[in-house]
Amino acid sequence: MVAAVGRRWIRWALWGLLGTLGPLLGLGLMFLVLLMAVFSMFGRGGSAPRLSTTELRAVRLTYLPLEQEAVRIDCPPADTACAAVTVPFVQAVMMQESGGNPRAVSSAHPPALGLMQVEPYHFPPGANPFNPATNILMGVQILDADAGAFGGDLELTAAAYNAGVGGVQHLERLAGATNWPAISAYIQAHPTLKGYVQTVHYVPAVMSNFAAFQQSYQPAPPQVHP
């Protein structure tokens, strides 16, 4: 008798627990589905998807006029440092940052946005960071500033785009070197600098893109300016 009553109480307790948790589990599942949909919509940001050769060429051709225009607008002819930031280099950074996804959003705080993965605070009030022309121009402005800080050295420019100018200058002081191979070796030899390991992989990836894009680069017809 006592055992039967005990089992009955256990069944009631279980049904009560399921009645309480059921709606919560349902809400949790709905939230998971919504989260997956958001990531699908906006992309992963900074983790470029693998594209076929045809897809890669299509993406590059799509944004080529905007990249040419941004490079033309932002770099004075006499500025040799930012002159190193050519269209193929911009393409190399863009493909590493977003894979050509104009809606890419990173998981960083604040999140990096769009084709060039630019943080929101770089944009003027009212600007749309997901507009390709706006995003590319802002990315080129940052690259030009980075190139200016490092005398047009493209490896250090790429490193600064990933880790910040201050971060790369800090690494230069630590490593006692001003070239990226030596700085990269220093990072890998010092576990306390593991926060820069991403940059160690980022720079050669950009430079590999750049070599390929530079070889196949064909300028788009110039735009007519009033």
C-alpha positions in Angstrom: 0.0 0.0 0.0 2.7 2.5 1.0 4.8 1.5 -2.0 1.8 2.0 -4.3 1.1 5.5 -2.9 4.8 6.3 -3.3 4.8 5.3 -6.9 1.7 7.4 -7.5 3.3 10.4 -5.9 6.4 9.9 -8.1 4.2 9.8 -11.3 2.4 12.9 -10.2 5.7 14.7 -9.6 7.1 13.7 -12.9 3.9 14.8 -14.8 4.1 18.1 -12.9 7.7 18.6 -13.8 7.0 17.8 -17.5 4.1 20.2 -17.4 6.4 23.0 -16.1 9.4 22.2 -18.3 7.5 21.5 -21.5 6.7 25.1 -22.4 10.3 26.1 -21.5 11.7 23.4 -23.7 9.5 24.5 -26.5 10.6 28.1 -26.1 14.2 27.0 -26.1 13.8 25.0 -29.3 12.1 28.0 -31.0 15.0 30.3 -29.8 17.5 27.8 -31.3 15.8 27.7 -34.6 15.6 31.5 -34.7 19.3 31.8 -33.8 20.2 29.5 -36.6 18.1 31.5 -39.0 19.8 34.8 -38.0 23.3 33.3 -38.5 22.2 31.9 -41.9 20.9 35.4 -42.9 23.9 37.5 -41.8 26.7 35.1 -42.2 29.5 34.3 -39.8 31.7 37.3 -40.4 35.5 37.0 -40.5 35.3 33.3 -41.4 35.1 33.3 -45.1 33.1 30.5 -46.7 34.8 28.3 -49.3 33.9 29.4 -52.8 34.3 27.7 -56.2 36.6 29.4 -58.7 33.5 30.6 -60.6 31.8 32.0 -57.5 35.0 33.7 -56.4 35.4 35.4 -59.8 31.8 36.5 -59.7 32.2 38.1 -56.3 35.3 39.9 -57.3 33.8 41.3 -60.5 30.7 42.4 -58.6 32.6 44.7 -56.2 35.6 45.6 -58.5 34.3 49.1 -59.6 33.5 50.0 -55.9 37.0 48.9 -54.9 38.6 50.9 -57.6 36.6 54.0 -56.7 37.4 53.7 -53.0 41.1 53.4 -53.7 41.0 56.4 -56.1 39.1 58.6 -53.7 41.0 57.9 -50.5 44.6 57.9 -51.5 46.3 61.1 -52.7 48.6 60.5 -55.7 51.7 61.6 -53.7 51.1 59.3 -50.7 53.4 56.3 -51.4 52.3 54.5 -48.3 48.6 54.2 -49.1 49.5 53.7 -52.7 50.5 50.2 -51.6 46.8 49.5 -50.9 45.9 48.4 -54.4 42.6 46.9 -55.6 43.9 43.3 -55.4 45.0 43.9 -51.8 41.6 45.2 -50.9 40.0 42.2 -52.5 42.4 39.9 -50.6 41.4 41.4 -47.3 37.7 41.4 -48.2 37.7 37.8 -49.2 39.5 36.8 -46.0 37.1 38.9 -43.8 33.7 38.1 -45.2 34.1 35.8 -48.3 32.3 38.5 -50.3 29.1 38.4 -48.1 27.8 42.0 -47.7 25.6 40.9 -44.8 28.3 39.3 -42.8 28.3 40.0 -39.0 31.0 38.7 -36.7 30.6 37.4 -33.2 32.9 40.0 -31.7 31.7 42.8 -29.4 31.1 45.2 -31.0 30.4 43.1 -34.1 32.3 43.7 -37.3 30.0 44.3 -40.2 29.7 43.8 -44.0 32.2 43.0 -46.7 35.3 44.5 -45.0 34.1 43.6 -41.5 34.2 47.2 -40.1 33.2 48.0 -36.6 30.1 50.2 -36.3 31.9 53.1 -34.6 33.9 53.8 -37.8 30.8 54.8 -39.8 29.4 58.3 -39.7 25.9 58.7 -38.2 23.1 57.5 -40.5 25.5 55.5 -42.7 24.4 52.0 -43.7 27.3 49.6 -42.9 25.8 46.9 -45.1 25.9 49.1 -48.2 28.8 47.7 -50.2 30.1 51.1 -51.5 30.0 52.6 -47.9 31.6 49.5 -46.3 34.3 49.1 -48.9 35.2 52.8 -48.7 35.5 52.7 -44.9 37.6 49.5 -45.1 39.9 51.1 -47.6 40.3 54.2 -45.3 41.3 51.9 -42.5 43.7 50.0 -44.7 45.2 53.3 -45.9 45.7 54.5 -42.3 47.3 51.1 -41.4 49.6 51.3 -44.4 50.6 54.8 -43.4 51.5 53.6 -39.9 53.8 51.0 -41.3 55.3 52.7 -44.4 53.3 50.7 -46.9 54.5 47.3 -45.7 51.6 45.1 -46.7 52.2 42.3 -44.2 52.1 44.7 -41.3 49.2 46.5 -42.9 47.2 43.2 -43.0 48.3 42.4 -39.4 47.1 45.9 -38.3 43.7 45.4 -40.0 43.3 42.3 -37.9 44.9 43.2 -34.6 45.0 47.0 -34.7 47.9 49.4 -35.3 48.5 49.7 -31.5 48.6 45.9 -31.3 51.2 45.5 -34.0 53.3 48.3 -32.7 53.2 46.6 -29.3 54.4 43.4 -30.9 57.2 45.2 -32.7 58.5 46.5 -29.4 58.3 43.0 -27.8 59.9 41.2 -30.7 62.5 44.0 -31.3 61.7 43.6 -35.0 59.8 45.5 -37.7 59.1 42.7 -40.2 56.2 40.3 -39.9 58.1 37.0 -40.2 60.1 37.9 -37.1 57.1 39.1 -35.2 55.1 36.0 -36.2 57.9 33.8 -35.0 58.1 35.7 -31.7 54.3 35.3 -31.2 54.5 31.5 -31.8 57.4 31.2 -29.4 55.6 32.9 -26.5 52.4 31.3 -25.3 51.4 34.4 -23.4 50.7 36.0 -26.8 48.1 33.5 -27.8 45.6 36.3 -28.3 47.6 37.1 -31.5 47.6 33.6 -32.9 44.7 34.5 -35.2 46.8 37.2 -36.7 49.6 34.8 -37.3 47.3 32.8 -39.6 45.5 35.8 -41.0 48.4 37.6 -42.5 49.7 34.7 -44.7 46.1 34.0 -45.8 45.6 37.6 -47.0 49.0 37.6 -48.7 48.2 34.4 -50.5 44.9 35.9 -51.7 46.8 39.0 -52.7 49.3 37.1 -54.8 46.6 35.2 -56.7 44.4 38.3 -57.2 47.2 40.5 -58.3 48.2 38.0 -61.0 44.7 37.9 -62.4 43.7 41.5 -61.8 42.1 43.3 -64.7 40.8 46.9 -64.0 37.2 47.6 -64.7 36.4 50.4 -67.2 36.8 53.8 -65.4 33.7 55.5 -64.1 32.7 58.9 -65.5 32.9 61.6 -62.9 31.1 64.9 -63.3 
